Amino acid sequence: MKIGCVVLAAGNARRFGSNKLQVQVDGESLIRRALETVPSGLVTVLVSQYPEILSLAGEYGFEAVLNDQPDLGLSRSVRLGLERLTDCGGVLFLVADQPWLKRDSVEALAALWAQHPAKIAAMAHGGVRGNPCLFPAQFYPELLALNGDRGGSAVIRNHEADLILLETDALELTDIDTPEALKQAGSAS
């Protein structure tokens, strides 16, 4: 079954104060770290408002999709990416600000979902759901109908019984929203 992937990289990073995706973590930008976690063989779309981020898509063999209205919220990026992948049996949503997420873990999530293709599969630590998340096609209409700053979590809350979790360590699920969070997480890695 064909799996698609949407890399969500269009946020304004207001709490960070600048385009955090260019920030270096262990000698590599957040965005490159994110793109390298995408398992091979997935049809992948990179959604961003930043030309310098979109220019990386071709290097990785991904489709670049401009979100020219990021102020409409996360739902717009979800919709723009998913609209390109509706022929896939499932779509994985990756956020671009988890610098310690491992490709092996994302591959394990896709493998878990392949065993349960009617379920939503998500990474978790201690039973607490995080990102990334992989949705089967039956949830595409709900994802496409999202509005404002709402993403897949809103759909998951409506379908908790359809959720399966893949446990990983807390560091992998850490996302970076502020320079302080980056320093704090960096000292823990």
KOLDO-579193 format. One record per residue (C-alpha): residue number from 1; residue in three letters; x negated, y, z. Coordinates in steps of 0.2 Angstrom, whole numbers, plus 5000, padded with zeros to 4 digits. Each point is the difference from the previous one (the first is absolute). Layout:
# KOLDO-579193
{nr=NUM&rest=ALA&xx=X&yy=Y&zz=Z} .
...
This chain:
# KOLDO-579193
{nr=1&rest=MET&xx=5000&yy=5000&zz=5000} .
{nr=2&rest=LYS&xx=4993&yy=5017&zz=4995} .
{nr=3&rest=ILE&xx=4996&yy=5012&zz=5014} .
{nr=4&rest=GLY&xx=4998&yy=5018&zz=4998} .
{nr=5&rest=CYS&xx=4991&yy=5013&zz=5012} .
{nr=6&rest=VAL&xx=5003&yy=5018&zz=5003} .
{nr=7&rest=VAL&xx=4986&yy=5009&zz=5008} .
{nr=8&rest=LEU&xx=5008&yy=5015&zz=5009} .
{nr=9&rest=ALA&xx=4987&yy=5015&zz=4999} .
{nr=10&rest=ALA&xx=5011&yy=5015&zz=4998} .
{nr=11&rest=GLY&xx=5002&yy=5007&zz=5018} .
{nr=12&rest=ASN&xx=4996&yy=5018&zz=5004} .
{nr=13&rest=ALA&xx=4989&yy=4995&zz=5015} .
{nr=14&rest=ARG&xx=5006&yy=5015&zz=5010} .
{nr=15&rest=ARG&xx=4994&yy=4993&zz=5017} .
{nr=16&rest=PHE&xx=4983&yy=4996&zz=4992} .
{nr=17&rest=GLY&xx=4998&yy=5018&zz=4994} .
{nr=18&rest=SER&xx=4993&yy=4995&zz=4983} .
{nr=19&rest=ASN&xx=5001&yy=4986&zz=4987} .
{nr=20&rest=LYS&xx=4995&yy=4986&zz=5012} .
{nr=21&rest=LEU&xx=4999&yy=4987&zz=4985} .
{nr=22&rest=GLN&xx=4983&yy=5007&zz=4996} .
{nr=23&rest=VAL&xx=4993&yy=4999&zz=5017} .
{nr=24&rest=GLN&xx=4986&yy=4988&zz=5002} .
{nr=25&rest=VAL&xx=5001&yy=4985&zz=5011} .
{nr=26&rest=ASP&xx=4984&yy=4989&zz=5001} .
{nr=27&rest=GLY&xx=4994&yy=5008&zz=4984} .
{nr=28&rest=GLU&xx=5015&yy=4998&zz=4990} .
{nr=29&rest=SER&xx=5016&yy=5011&zz=4997} .
{nr=30&rest=LEU&xx=5016&yy=4995&zz=5008} .
{nr=31&rest=ILE&xx=5008&yy=4998&zz=4983} .
{nr=32&rest=ARG&xx=4987&yy=4989&zz=4993} .
{nr=33&rest=ARG&xx=5001&yy=4989&zz=5016} .
{nr=34&rest=ALA&xx=5019&yy=4999&zz=4997} .
{nr=35&rest=LEU&xx=4998&yy=4996&zz=4981} .
{nr=36&rest=GLU&xx=4988&yy=4986&zz=5004} .
{nr=37&rest=THR&xx=5012&yy=4991&zz=5011} .
{nr=38&rest=VAL&xx=5012&yy=4997&zz=4986} .
{nr=39&rest=PRO&xx=4999&yy=4981&zz=4995} .
{nr=40&rest=SER&xx=4995&yy=4996&zz=4982} .
{nr=41&rest=GLY&xx=5014&yy=4995&zz=4989} .
{nr=42&rest=LEU&xx=5013&yy=5012&zz=5007} .
{nr=43&rest=VAL&xx=5008&yy=5013&zz=4988} .
{nr=44&rest=THR&xx=4995&yy=5015&zz=5009} .
{nr=45&rest=VAL&xx=5006&yy=5018&zz=5000} .
{nr=46&rest=LEU&xx=4991&yy=5015&zz=5009} .
{nr=47&rest=VAL&xx=5012&yy=5014&zz=5005} .
{nr=48&rest=SER&xx=4992&yy=5016&zz=5004} .
{nr=49&rest=GLN&xx=5002&yy=5019&zz=4998} .
{nr=50&rest=TYR&xx=4981&yy=5002&zz=4999} .
{nr=51&rest=PRO&xx=4992&yy=5000&zz=4983} .
{nr=52&rest=GLU&xx=4983&yy=4994&zz=5007} .
{nr=53&rest=ILE&xx=5009&yy=4985&zz=5008} .
{nr=54&rest=LEU&xx=5010&yy=4996&zz=4985} .
{nr=55&rest=SER&xx=4984&yy=5000&zz=4990} .
{nr=56&rest=LEU&xx=4994&yy=4985&zz=5010} .
{nr=57&rest=ALA&xx=5014&yy=4989&zz=4994} .
{nr=58&rest=GLY&xx=4992&yy=4996&zz=4983} .
{nr=59&rest=GLU&xx=4984&yy=4995&zz=5008} .
{nr=60&rest=TYR&xx=5010&yy=4986&zz=5010} .
{nr=61&rest=GLY&xx=5011&yy=4995&zz=4985} .
{nr=62&rest=PHE&xx=5016&yy=5008&zz=5009} .
{nr=63&rest=GLU&xx=5013&yy=5011&zz=4993} .
{nr=64&rest=ALA&xx=5000&yy=5018&zz=5006} .
{nr=65&rest=VAL&xx=5016&yy=5008&zz=5004} .
{nr=66&rest=LEU&xx=5001&yy=5019&zz=5004} .
{nr=67&rest=ASN&xx=5011&yy=5005&zz=5015} .
{nr=68&rest=ASP&xx=5003&yy=5018&zz=4995} .
{nr=69&rest=GLN&xx=5012&yy=5003&zz=5014} .
{nr=70&rest=PRO&xx=4992&yy=4992&zz=5016} .
{nr=71&rest=ASP&xx=5010&yy=5012&zz=5011} .
{nr=72&rest=LEU&xx=5015&yy=4990&zz=4996} .
{nr=73&rest=GLY&xx=4993&yy=4987&zz=5012} .
{nr=74&rest=LEU&xx=4993&yy=4982&zz=5000} .
{nr=75&rest=SER&xx=5016&yy=4994&zz=4991} .
{nr=76&rest=ARG&xx=4995&yy=5008&zz=4984} .
{nr=77&rest=SER&xx=4983&yy=4991&zz=5000} .
{nr=78&rest=VAL&xx=5009&yy=4983&zz=5004} .
{nr=79&rest=ARG&xx=5012&yy=5003&zz=4985} .
{nr=80&rest=LEU&xx=4987&yy=5006&zz=4988} .
{nr=81&rest=GLY&xx=4990&yy=4985&zz=5003} .
{nr=82&rest=LEU&xx=5014&yy=4987&zz=5001} .
{nr=83&rest=GLU&xx=5008&yy=5006&zz=4984} .
{nr=84&rest=ARG&xx=4984&yy=4994&zz=4990} .
{nr=85&rest=LEU&xx=5001&yy=4983&zz=5008} .
{nr=86&rest=THR&xx=5018&yy=4995&zz=5000} .
{nr=87&rest=ASP&xx=4996&yy=4985&zz=4989} .
{nr=88&rest=CYS&xx=4989&yy=4992&zz=5015} .
{nr=89&rest=GLY&xx=5008&yy=4988&zz=5012} .
{nr=90&rest=GLY&xx=4992&yy=5009&zz=5014} .
{nr=91&rest=VAL&xx=4991&yy=5016&zz=5003} .
{nr=92&rest=LEU&xx=4987&yy=5004&zz=5013} .
{nr=93&rest=PHE&xx=4999&yy=5017&zz=5008} .
{nr=94&rest=LEU&xx=4983&yy=5006&zz=5006} .
{nr=95&rest=VAL&xx=4996&yy=5016&zz=5008} .
{nr=96&rest=ALA&xx=4984&yy=5008&zz=4996} .
{nr=97&rest=ASP&xx=4994&yy=5005&zz=5018} .
{nr=98&rest=GLN&xx=4996&yy=4983&zz=5008} .
{nr=99&rest=PRO&xx=4981&yy=5000&zz=4998} .
{nr=100&rest=TRP&xx=4997&yy=4983&zz=5009} .
{nr=101&rest=LEU&xx=5014&yy=4990&zz=4991} .
{nr=102&rest=LYS&xx=4992&yy=4985&zz=4992} .
{nr=103&rest=ARG&xx=5003&yy=4993&zz=4982} .
{nr=104&rest=ASP&xx=5000&yy=4983&zz=5008} .
{nr=105&rest=SER&xx=5015&yy=5005&zz=5011} .
{nr=106&rest=VAL&xx=5010&yy=5007&zz=4986} .
{nr=107&rest=GLU&xx=4997&yy=4985&zz=4990} .
{nr=108&rest=ALA&xx=5006&yy=4989&zz=5015} .
{nr=109&rest=LEU&xx=5016&yy=5011&zz=5001} .
{nr=110&rest=ALA&xx=5003&yy=4997&zz=4981} .
{nr=111&rest=ALA&xx=4998&yy=4982&zz=5003} .
{nr=112&rest=LEU&xx=5011&yy=4999&zz=5015} .
{nr=113&rest=TRP&xx=5014&yy=5010&zz=4989} .
{nr=114&rest=ALA&xx=4997&yy=4987&zz=4986} .
{nr=115&rest=GLN&xx=5005&yy=4986&zz=5012} .
{nr=116&rest=HIS&xx=5016&yy=5010&zz=5005} .
{nr=117&rest=PRO&xx=5005&yy=5011&zz=4985} .
{nr=118&rest=ALA&xx=5017&yy=5005&zz=5007} .
{nr=119&rest=LYS&xx=4992&yy=5008&zz=5015} .
{nr=120&rest=ILE&xx=4992&yy=5017&zz=5003} .
{nr=121&rest=ALA&xx=4982&yy=4996&zz=5006} .
{nr=122&rest=ALA&xx=4990&yy=5013&zz=5010} .
{nr=123&rest=MET&xx=4984&yy=5001&zz=5010} .
{nr=124&rest=ALA&xx=5001&yy=5001&zz=5018} .
{nr=125&rest=HIS&xx=4990&yy=5000&zz=5016} .
{nr=126&rest=GLY&xx=5007&yy=4993&zz=5016} .
{nr=127&rest=GLY&xx=5017&yy=4998&zz=4991} .
{nr=128&rest=VAL&xx=5001&yy=5018&zz=4996} .
{nr=129&rest=ARG&xx=5002&yy=5003&zz=4982} .
{nr=130&rest=GLY&xx=4988&yy=5011&zz=4990} .
{nr=131&rest=ASN&xx=4995&yy=5003&zz=4982} .
{nr=132&rest=PRO&xx=4998&yy=4993&zz=4987} .
{nr=133&rest=CYS&xx=5018&yy=4993&zz=4996} .
{nr=134&rest=LEU&xx=5005&yy=4989&zz=4986} .
{nr=135&rest=PHE&xx=5019&yy=5000&zz=4994} .
{nr=136&rest=PRO&xx=5009&yy=4988&zz=4989} .
{nr=137&rest=ALA&xx=5010&yy=5007&zz=4985} .
{nr=138&rest=GLN&xx=5017&yy=4998&zz=5009} .
{nr=139&rest=PHE&xx=4994&yy=5016&zz=5011} .
{nr=140&rest=TYR&xx=4995&yy=5011&zz=4985} .
{nr=141&rest=PRO&xx=5018&yy=5008&zz=4999} .
{nr=142&rest=GLU&xx=4998&yy=5006&zz=5018} .
{nr=143&rest=LEU&xx=4982&yy=5005&zz=4998} .
{nr=144&rest=LEU&xx=5005&yy=5010&zz=4985} .
{nr=145&rest=ALA&xx=5014&yy=5009&zz=5009} .
{nr=146&rest=LEU&xx=4989&yy=5006&zz=5014} .
{nr=147&rest=ASN&xx=4999&yy=5019&zz=5002} .
{nr=148&rest=GLY&xx=4990&yy=5013&zz=5010} .
{nr=149&rest=ASP&xx=4985&yy=4994&zz=5010} .
{nr=150&rest=ARG&xx=5006&yy=4982&zz=5001} .
{nr=151&rest=GLY&xx=4991&yy=4985&zz=4994} .
{nr=152&rest=GLY&xx=5001&yy=4981&zz=5001} .
{nr=153&rest=SER&xx=5002&yy=5000&zz=5019} .
{nr=154&rest=ALA&xx=5018&yy=5007&zz=4998} .
{nr=155&rest=VAL&xx=5004&yy=4985&zz=4989} .
{nr=156&rest=ILE&xx=4992&yy=4988&zz=5012} .
{nr=157&rest=ARG&xx=5010&yy=5006&zz=5015} .
{nr=158&rest=ASN&xx=5016&yy=4995&zz=4991} .
{nr=159&rest=HIS&xx=4993&yy=4983&zz=4996} .
{nr=160&rest=GLU&xx=4990&yy=4994&zz=5016} .
{nr=161&rest=ALA&xx=5006&yy=4982&zz=4997} .
{nr=162&rest=ASP&xx=4992&yy=5000&zz=4983} .
{nr=163&rest=LEU&xx=4983&yy=5005&zz=5007} .
{nr=164&rest=ILE&xx=4984&yy=4989&zz=5002} .
{nr=165&rest=LEU&xx=4984&yy=5006&zz=5008} .
{nr=166&rest=LEU&xx=4982&yy=4996&zz=4997} .
{nr=167&rest=GLU&xx=4990&yy=5003&zz=5015} .
{nr=168&rest=THR&xx=4983&yy=5010&zz=4999} .
{nr=169&rest=ASP&xx=4989&yy=5010&zz=5011} .
{nr=170&rest=ALA&xx=5005&yy=5017&zz=5006} .
{nr=171&rest=LEU&xx=4986&yy=5009&zz=4991} .
{nr=172&rest=GLU&xx=5006&yy=4994&zz=4983} .
{nr=173&rest=LEU&xx=5017&yy=5008&zz=5003} .
{nr=174&rest=THR&xx=4992&yy=5017&zz=5006} .
{nr=175&rest=ASP&xx=5005&yy=5014&zz=4989} .
{nr=176&rest=ILE&xx=4991&yy=5017&zz=5000} .
{nr=177&rest=ASP&xx=5011&yy=5015&zz=5002} .
{nr=178&rest=THR&xx=4988&yy=5013&zz=5009} .
{nr=179&rest=PRO&xx=4981&yy=5003&zz=5000} .
{nr=180&rest=GLU&xx=5001&yy=4995&zz=5019} .
{nr=181&rest=ALA&xx=5008&yy=4983&zz=4995} .
{nr=182&rest=LEU&xx=4986&yy=4997&zz=4988} .
{nr=183&rest=LYS&xx=4987&yy=5003&zz=5013} .
{nr=184&rest=GLN&xx=5009&yy=4990&zz=5013} .
{nr=185&rest=ALA&xx=5003&yy=4985&zz=4989} .
{nr=186&rest=GLY&xx=4982&yy=5001&zz=4992} .
{nr=187&rest=SER&xx=4992&yy=4998&zz=5017} .
{nr=188&rest=ALA&xx=5011&yy=4985&zz=5003} .
{nr=189&rest=SER&xx=4996&yy=4991&zz=4984} .
